[in-house]
């Protein structure tokens, strides 16, 4: 159940970050409200997953998956493109998250 909570937290954070961009520095009401609600949801579900997943592991997964998802959203919604070094760096982050999940004894399985 903890990894489901973490997945909900990550998706909520990505929604919140996307809405934050769309809020135009909190000058647009609906995206601003979505930002606040999504970040509240993200942190609530992150707190639930921390019952059993160590904070460092949860945060590594949160940030790694979040970076990739928000980059894809930014490409699709905001036409923001990444160069080769950025893509390579993100690939290393994803590889690191995979190593943690597949091989670390610190990760809750």
ABEGO torsion letter per residue (X at the ends): XAAAAAAAAAAAAAAAAAAAAAAGGGABAAAAAAAAAAAAAAAAAAAAAAAABBAAAAAAAAAAAAAAAAAAAAAAAAGBBBBAAAAAAAAAAAAAAAAAAAABAABBX
